[in-house]
Amino acid sequence: MNLGKNIKKIAQEVLINESLAIQKLTNFIDDSFEACVNEIYSASGRVVITGVGKSAIIANKIVATLNSTGTPALFMHAADAIHGDLGMIQKQDIVICISKSGNTPEVKVLIPLLKRRGSKLVALVSNTNSYLAQQADFILNATIAEEACPNNLAPTTSTTAHMAMGDALAVCLLELRNFSSKDFAEFHPGGSLGKQLYLKVSDIYINNQLPLVGPESPLKDVIMEISSKRLGCTAVVDTDRNLLGIITDGDLRRMLEKSSDLTQLAHLQAADIMSPNPKRIEKDEFAVKALHQMQANNITQLVVLEGNKVAGFIHLHDLLKEGIV
């Protein structure tokens, strides 16, 4: 029941409103924005971000983004600042104050205290004529035409604009710091994201058994090797363990379906049924690359190589178990 409201249309209008507001922010990336980025990049202190209400929530998100991309940051609630939290700010720190109006009572009380401590002040505002903007050393202009709320009251488009401007700030600093995926992994060691950035094939395949047969191995030995090693396949290698091909349980099924004379199967050898040039991966590659290869080729395992020699197998189930998928 929608009580006569066009829910889809309302939702679409919200998204259009907010997307257009973000697009217009490109006009506000000015000299003050660039100077602010350079000031933060060269500062010896941290970035302290403050605000109240919804702005405080956005501040927390920007703090998290900065910390995860190489810029030390912390959050300070504007209301708590005047009750002791102001002590966390050092002179060399840069304070970013987020406020749509720039005239919030808590912010107006806080600003003179910050100025007295000598910290640089950045205003992330939607009102560049506000008290906060006038007192700031740098202005990040996030002006919007209207909120997505039909009453133009609930912080919607403004908070989206503030968050987007914070992302722009963080990415600029990331670029200046030449922050790499390796650096990112150091700050994100947990969860699937972290594992994608640091877990290697060599960390996984060693837990699997290694099914191997020679090219002249009879069919019975091939079946036994596949069955006993529980990976659904076996590598075919020469005497130096160089890769010649692969035989999967699917290859065996297809072979049986095509065979009209089962007595001939006894004479088959591994070289007769193997698939040459199987998909492979080096043991020092990242595990996520193995996943991408499996997905691209619609397969469930890869031969792991160390140089030209077969070192093992990595299976899709291994990646599922590690939480990479």
CORUR-V280649 format. One record per residue. N is the residue number from 1. SS is DSSP state (hx for helix, st for strand, lp for the rest). PHI is phi in whole degrees, 0 to 359 (none if undefined). OMEGA is omega in whole degrees, -180 to 180 (none if undefined). Layout:
# CORUR-V280649
{{N,SS,PHI,OMEGA} {N,SS,PHI,OMEGA}}
This chain:
# CORUR-V280649
{{1,lp,none,-178} {2,lp,244,175} {3,lp,54,177} {4,lp,81,-180} {5,lp,269,176} {6,lp,272,-174} {7,hx,300,-178} {8,hx,299,-178} {9,hx,294,179} {10,hx,298,-180} {11,hx,298,179} {12,hx,297,180} {13,hx,294,177} {14,hx,299,-178} {15,hx,295,178} {16,hx,295,179} {17,hx,303,-175} {18,hx,288,-180} {19,hx,293,177} {20,hx,294,179} {21,hx,296,178} {22,hx,295,180} {23,hx,299,-179} {24,hx,288,178} {25,hx,297,180} {26,hx,300,178} {27,hx,287,-176} {28,hx,258,175} {29,lp,279,-171} {30,lp,243,-179} {31,hx,297,180} {32,hx,294,177} {33,hx,298,-179} {34,hx,297,179} {35,hx,296,178} {36,hx,297,179} {37,hx,300,-180} {38,hx,296,180} {39,hx,295,179} {40,hx,294,-178} {41,hx,299,-176} {42,hx,269,-176} {43,lp,289,177} {44,lp,272,-179} {45,lp,264,-179} {46,lp,257,172} {47,st,260,177} {48,st,251,-178} {49,st,244,-174} {50,st,226,178} {51,st,172,176} {52,lp,229,178} {53,lp,61,180} {54,hx,297,179} {55,hx,297,178} {56,hx,293,178} {57,hx,294,178} {58,hx,297,179} {59,hx,300,179} {60,hx,299,179} {61,hx,294,-179} {62,hx,295,176} {63,hx,302,-179} {64,hx,298,180} {65,hx,293,179} {66,hx,297,-179} {67,hx,300,-177} {68,hx,281,-179} {69,lp,239,169} {70,lp,98,178} {71,lp,247,-179} {72,lp,301,-177} {73,st,213,175} {74,st,213,-178} {75,st,256,174} {76,st,225,178} {77,st,290,-175} {78,hx,299,-180} {79,hx,289,-179} {80,hx,281,-177} {81,hx,301,-177} {82,lp,275,177} {83,lp,240,173} {84,lp,122,-176} {85,hx,290,178} {86,hx,301,-180} {87,hx,294,179} {88,hx,283,-176} {89,lp,270,175} {90,lp,259,-176} {91,lp,301,-177} {92,lp,280,178} {93,lp,285,174} {94,st,248,-176} {95,st,255,174} {96,st,254,179} {97,st,252,-178} {98,st,257,178} {99,st,199,178} {100,lp,295,-176} {101,lp,279,-175} {102,lp,75,-178} {103,lp,232,179} {104,lp,298,-177} {105,hx,308,-179} {106,hx,298,-180} {107,hx,291,-179} {108,hx,294,176} {109,hx,287,-174} {110,hx,287,-171} {111,hx,303,180} {112,hx,299,179} {113,hx,292,178} {114,hx,292,-180} {115,hx,297,-179} {116,hx,293,-179} {117,hx,280,176} {118,lp,87,-180} {119,lp,282,174} {120,st,291,-176} {121,st,242,177} {122,st,247,178} {123,st,256,171} {124,st,258,-168} {125,st,225,172} {126,lp,252,179} {127,lp,222,-175} {128,lp,283,176} {129,lp,261,-175} {130,lp,283,177} {131,hx,299,-180} {132,hx,299,-179} {133,hx,297,-178} {134,hx,292,-178} {135,hx,269,-173} {136,lp,280,174} {137,lp,280,179} {138,st,222,179} {139,st,241,170} {140,st,257,-171} {141,st,277,178} {142,lp,239,-179} {143,lp,294,177} {144,lp,234,179} {145,lp,283,-179} {146,lp,195,175} {147,lp,283,175} {148,lp,288,176} {149,lp,300,-177} {150,lp,298,177} {151,lp,268,-179} {152,lp,57,-177} {153,lp,237,-175} {154,lp,294,179} {155,lp,298,180} {156,lp,228,179} {157,hx,297,-178} {158,hx,295,-180} {159,hx,291,176} {160,hx,296,179} {161,hx,296,179} {162,hx,296,180} {163,hx,295,-180} {164,hx,296,179} {165,hx,294,176} {166,hx,296,177} {167,hx,296,179} {168,hx,299,178} {169,hx,298,-177} {170,hx,296,-178} {171,hx,290,175} {172,hx,300,179} {173,hx,293,177} {174,hx,301,-180} {175,hx,295,180} {176,hx,298,-179} {177,lp,274,-176} {178,lp,51,-177} {179,lp,288,-173} {180,lp,264,176} {181,hx,296,176} {182,hx,294,176} {183,hx,298,-179} {184,hx,300,-179} {185,hx,297,-180} {186,hx,295,-180} {187,hx,266,-178} {188,lp,228,-177} {189,lp,287,-176} {190,lp,264,174} {191,hx,74,-177} {192,hx,293,180} {193,hx,297,180} {194,hx,298,-179} {195,hx,295,177} {196,hx,297,-174} {197,hx,265,-179} {198,hx,228,-175} {199,lp,286,-178} {200,st,251,178} {201,hx,303,-179} {202,hx,296,178} {203,hx,284,-171} {204,hx,249,-169} {205,hx,295,-177} {206,hx,296,179} {207,hx,277,-179} {208,lp,263,172} {209,lp,288,-176} {210,lp,243,178} {211,lp,280,-179} {212,st,222,170} {213,st,221,175} {214,st,272,-178} {215,lp,296,-179} {216,lp,262,179} {217,lp,297,179} {218,st,291,-177} {219,hx,305,-180} {220,hx,301,180} {221,hx,293,178} {222,hx,298,-179} {223,hx,298,-180} {224,hx,295,180} {225,hx,294,179} {226,hx,296,-178} {227,hx,293,-174} {228,hx,285,-176} {229,hx,270,169} {230,lp,59,176} {231,lp,246,178} {232,lp,77,-179} {233,st,192,171} {234,st,211,174} {235,st,276,173} {236,st,252,-173} {237,st,228,174} {238,lp,273,-175} {239,lp,293,177} {240,lp,262,-180} {241,lp,67,172} {242,st,284,-175} {243,st,287,175} {244,st,251,-178} {245,st,180,180} {246,st,219,173} {247,st,234,179} {248,st,251,177} {249,hx,297,175} {250,hx,294,176} {251,hx,299,180} {252,hx,296,-180} {253,hx,297,-180} {254,hx,295,178} {255,hx,298,-180} {256,hx,295,-180} {257,hx,294,-177} {258,hx,273,-174} {259,lp,279,176} {260,lp,270,-180} {261,lp,241,-176} {262,hx,292,180} {263,hx,293,-180} {264,hx,286,-177} {265,hx,296,-177} {266,hx,295,-177} {267,hx,264,-178} {268,lp,285,176} {269,st,241,-177} {270,hx,304,-178} {271,hx,297,-179} {272,hx,284,-173} {273,hx,239,-177} {274,lp,288,172} {275,st,264,-180} {276,st,286,178} {277,lp,52,180} {278,lp,289,176} {279,lp,294,-175} {280,st,216,178} {281,st,209,178} {282,st,286,-174} {283,lp,293,-178} {284,lp,268,177} {285,lp,285,176} {286,st,290,-177} {287,hx,299,-179} {288,hx,295,176} {289,hx,293,176} {290,hx,299,178} {291,hx,300,-179} {292,hx,297,177} {293,hx,295,179} {294,hx,297,-179} {295,hx,295,-177} {296,hx,294,-176} {297,hx,255,178} {298,lp,54,178} {299,lp,233,-176} {300,lp,244,178} {301,st,210,176} {302,st,229,171} {303,st,284,179} {304,st,261,-178} {305,st,248,168} {306,st,239,-169} {307,lp,72,177} {308,lp,261,-173} {309,st,260,179} {310,st,287,179} {311,st,257,-179} {312,st,170,178} {313,st,227,169} {314,st,239,-174} {315,st,246,178} {316,hx,304,179} {317,hx,298,177} {318,hx,297,-179} {319,hx,290,175} {320,hx,297,-180} {321,hx,297,180} {322,hx,282,178} {323,lp,81,180} {324,lp,283,-179} {325,lp,286,none}}
